[in-house]
Amino acid sequence: MIEVSDLTVRFGGVTPLDKMSVKFDRGTCGLIGPNGAGKTTFFNVLSGFVKPVSGSVTAFDEDLLSITHFRRARWGVRRTFQTEQAIEELSVFDNVAMIQEHSKTSGSSRRQEVLDAIEFVGMDIDPNARVGTLGAAQRRLVELARAAVGRPRLVLLDEPAAGLPDEETDHMGDVIRRIPEQTGAMTILVDHDMSLVSSCCEVTAVLDFGKMIASGPTAEVLRDERVIRAYLGTEEVA
């Protein structure tokens, strides 16, 4: 379980996270909100790239914020970004192995963990293929394999299927749904595709201008009038 309490981030006069409090219990959870809501900032806090001015994050009964940023990958934080991070000149295997090196696994099982992660995401290609030769969907799967390798505890997915056609998004969703079962990791999915969020996430939280405005079962959250107003930009009539 991950519990966030009064998490606040300020950049000068801007407050991208304003006393954010939420609990993510298990499995794959959604985090949605309009552009600029603070979702990526929240991921940057969990990853150690941004230091909050106040608040706490407890992950699996540990104080995540007390773990130095360069140790969080070894602790078990994995992350995808809106822009692909895999190195085009390297092979699929080497790209995944780079992340696996931060895990606690050592010895001969390292190679098998990398191969297992590539197989898990459903990449029907040679692991020695250079990433730069792959299509868009396959490159996104490389990013997922990098997030799933090395026994992660917390997987953060930032718009992993953005721009993909429906069939490839469906496959991505199937992989995302299986991450907790495959790895045991808590998974948090940020995406604007509500069909993907609905299919992957039993529970969803919603940020708007840095404030948590709703959380709970996904279907109920998506019907919440506050969430609809946040996405449509409509004003509440007094």
GIFEN-V821938 format. One record per residue. RES is the residue in three letters. PSI is psi in whole degrees, -180 to 180 (NA if undefined). OMEGA is omega in whole degrees, -180 to 180 (999 if undefined). D_LAST is the distance of its C-alpha to the last C-alpha in whole Angstrom. Layout:
<<RES & PSI & OMEGA & D_LAST> <RES & PSI & OMEGA & D_LAST>>
This chain:
<<MET & 145 & 176 & 38> <ILE & 127 & 179 & 36> <GLU & 122 & 180 & 34> <VAL & 129 & -176 & 32> <SER & 119 & 174 & 31> <ASP & 42 & -177 & 29> <LEU & 123 & -177 & 30> <THR & 132 & 177 & 29> <VAL & 134 & 177 & 31> <ARG & 137 & 171 & 31> <PHE & 94 & -175 & 33> <GLY & -122 & 179 & 33> <GLY & 4 & -178 & 29> <VAL & 137 & 179 & 28> <THR & 87 & -177 & 27> <PRO & -24 & 172 & 27> <LEU & 124 & -173 & 27> <ASP & 93 & 179 & 25> <LYS & 48 & 180 & 26> <MET & 126 & 176 & 26> <SER & 130 & -179 & 27> <VAL & 156 & 174 & 28> <LYS & 134 & 172 & 31> <PHE & 114 & -170 & 33> <ASP & -50 & -174 & 35> <ARG & 171 & 174 & 38> <GLY & -145 & 179 & 39> <THR & 122 & -178 & 37> <CYS & 145 & 179 & 33> <GLY & 148 & 171 & 31> <LEU & 112 & -174 & 29> <ILE & 171 & 179 & 26> <GLY & 160 & 179 & 24> <PRO & 167 & 178 & 23> <ASN & 137 & -180 & 26> <GLY & 10 & -177 & 26> <ALA & -22 & -179 & 24> <GLY & 8 & -175 & 27> <LYS & -50 & -179 & 29> <THR & -35 & 175 & 32> <THR & -42 & 178 & 32> <PHE & -45 & 177 & 32> <PHE & -38 & 180 & 35> <ASN & -33 & 175 & 37> <VAL & -48 & -180 & 36> <LEU & -34 & -179 & 38> <SER & -19 & -180 & 41> <GLY & 7 & -180 & 41> <PHE & -24 & -178 & 41> <VAL & 135 & 178 & 38> <LYS & 123 & 180 & 38> <PRO & 159 & 177 & 35> <VAL & -21 & 178 & 35> <SER & 168 & 178 & 34> <GLY & 176 & -177 & 33> <SER & 155 & 174 & 35> <VAL & 115 & 177 & 36> <THR & 121 & -179 & 38> <ALA & 118 & -180 & 40> <PHE & 45 & 177 & 43> <ASP & 18 & 176 & 43> <GLU & 147 & 177 & 44> <ASP & 99 & -175 & 42> <LEU & -36 & -176 & 42> <LEU & -19 & 179 & 41> <SER & -12 & 179 & 44> <ILE & 124 & -179 & 46> <THR & 149 & -172 & 47> <HIS & -36 & -176 & 46> <PHE & -8 & 177 & 49> <ARG & -8 & -175 & 50> <ARG & -32 & 177 & 46> <ALA & -41 & 178 & 48> <ARG & -34 & 176 & 51> <TRP & -35 & 178 & 49> <GLY & 11 & 176 & 47> <VAL & 128 & 175 & 44> <ARG & 153 & -170 & 44> <ARG & 136 & 163 & 42> <THR & 159 & -177 & 41> <PHE & 164 & 177 & 40> <GLN & -30 & 173 & 38> <THR & 138 & -176 & 41> <GLU & 140 & -178 & 45> <GLN & -13 & 180 & 47> <ALA & 145 & -178 & 50> <ILE & 119 & -173 & 53> <GLU & -31 & -176 & 54> <GLU & -15 & -178 & 58> <LEU & 162 & 179 & 58> <SER & 165 & 174 & 58> <VAL & -47 & -178 & 56> <PHE & -48 & -176 & 58> <ASP & -35 & 178 & 58> <ASN & -43 & 179 & 54> <VAL & -37 & -179 & 54> <ALA & -31 & 179 & 56> <MET & -38 & 179 & 55> <ILE & -39 & -180 & 52> <GLN & -30 & -180 & 54> <GLU & -21 & 180 & 56> <HIS & -5 & -179 & 54> <SER & 177 & -178 & 54> <LYS & -3 & -179 & 56> <THR & 141 & 179 & 58> <SER & 168 & 175 & 62> <GLY & -157 & -172 & 65> <SER & -21 & -178 & 66> <SER & -14 & -180 & 62> <ARG & -49 & -178 & 60> <ARG & -40 & -179 & 62> <GLN & -36 & 177 & 61> <GLU & -41 & 179 & 57> <VAL & -47 & 180 & 57> <LEU & -38 & 179 & 58> <ASP & -40 & 180 & 56> <ALA & -40 & 179 & 53> <ILE & -41 & 178 & 54> <GLU & -38 & -177 & 55> <PHE & -41 & -177 & 52> <VAL & -3 & 174 & 49> <GLY & 35 & 178 & 52> <MET & 104 & -179 & 53> <ASP & 61 & -179 & 56> <ILE & 169 & 177 & 58> <ASP & 125 & 178 & 61> <PRO & -19 & 179 & 59> <ASN & -1 & 179 & 62> <ALA & 140 & 179 & 60> <ARG & 134 & -176 & 58> <VAL & -34 & -179 & 55> <GLY & -16 & 180 & 55> <THR & -3 & -174 & 56> <LEU & 157 & 173 & 54> <GLY & 173 & -175 & 51> <ALA & -45 & -178 & 47> <ALA & -40 & 180 & 46> <GLN & -37 & 178 & 50> <ARG & -38 & 177 & 49> <ARG & -35 & 178 & 45> <LEU & -33 & 174 & 47> <VAL & -41 & 178 & 49> <GLU & -41 & 178 & 46> <LEU & -40 & 178 & 45> <ALA & -38 & 178 & 49> <ARG & -33 & 179 & 49> <ALA & -27 & -175 & 46> <ALA & -10 & -174 & 48> <VAL & 153 & 170 & 51> <GLY & 33 & 175 & 52> <ARG & 61 & 180 & 51> <PRO & 159 & 175 & 47> <ARG & -28 & -179 & 45> <LEU & 117 & -179 & 42> <VAL & 123 & -178 & 41> <LEU & 117 & -176 & 38> <LEU & 113 & -176 & 38> <ASP & 96 & -180 & 36> <GLU & 58 & -175 & 35> <PRO & -21 & -176 & 39> <ALA & 14 & -176 & 39> <ALA & 128 & 176 & 37> <GLY & -5 & -179 & 39> <LEU & 148 & 176 & 41> <PRO & 168 & -172 & 41> <ASP & -45 & -176 & 40> <GLU & -42 & -180 & 44> <GLU & -31 & 174 & 44> <THR & -39 & 178 & 40> <ASP & -43 & 178 & 41> <HIS & -41 & 178 & 44> <MET & -43 & 179 & 42> <GLY & -40 & 178 & 40> <ASP & -41 & 178 & 43> <VAL & -45 & -178 & 44> <ILE & -42 & -180 & 41> <ARG & -30 & -176 & 41> <ARG & -7 & -178 & 44> <ILE & -49 & -180 & 44> <PRO & -41 & 180 & 43> <GLU & -39 & -177 & 46> <GLN & -40 & -171 & 49> <THR & -19 & -173 & 48> <GLY & 4 & -175 & 46> <ALA & 145 & 165 & 44> <MET & 133 & -178 & 40> <THR & 131 & 176 & 38> <ILE & 123 & -176 & 35> <LEU & 123 & 171 & 34> <VAL & 125 & 178 & 32> <ASP & 154 & 176 & 31> <HIS & -8 & 179 & 29> <ASP & 101 & -175 & 31> <MET & -26 & 176 & 29> <SER & -41 & 178 & 32> <LEU & -46 & 179 & 34> <VAL & -44 & -179 & 32> <SER & -37 & -177 & 31> <SER & -23 & -174 & 35> <CYS & -28 & -165 & 36> <CYS & 121 & 174 & 33> <GLU & -35 & 179 & 33> <VAL & 151 & -178 & 30> <THR & 143 & 175 & 28> <ALA & 153 & -175 & 26> <VAL & 127 & 175 & 23> <LEU & 144 & 173 & 23> <ASP & 118 & -177 & 20> <PHE & 43 & 175 & 21> <GLY & -4 & -178 & 23> <LYS & 140 & 176 & 21> <MET & 117 & -176 & 22> <ILE & -14 & 179 & 19> <ALA & 152 & 172 & 20> <SER & 149 & -179 & 24> <GLY & -164 & 178 & 26> <PRO & 135 & -171 & 28> <THR & -47 & -177 & 27> <ALA & -41 & 180 & 26> <GLU & -41 & -179 & 24> <VAL & -42 & -177 & 22> <LEU & -15 & 176 & 22> <ARG & -6 & -177 & 20> <ASP & 130 & -178 & 18> <GLU & -33 & 179 & 14> <ARG & -38 & 179 & 14> <VAL & -43 & 179 & 17> <ILE & -43 & 179 & 17> <ARG & -40 & -179 & 14> <ALA & -40 & -178 & 16> <TYR & -37 & -177 & 19> <LEU & -15 & 179 & 18> <GLY & 21 & -180 & 16> <THR & 151 & -179 & 13> <GLU & 143 & 176 & 9> <GLU & 132 & 180 & 6> <VAL & 127 & -178 & 4> <ALA & NA & 999 & 0>>
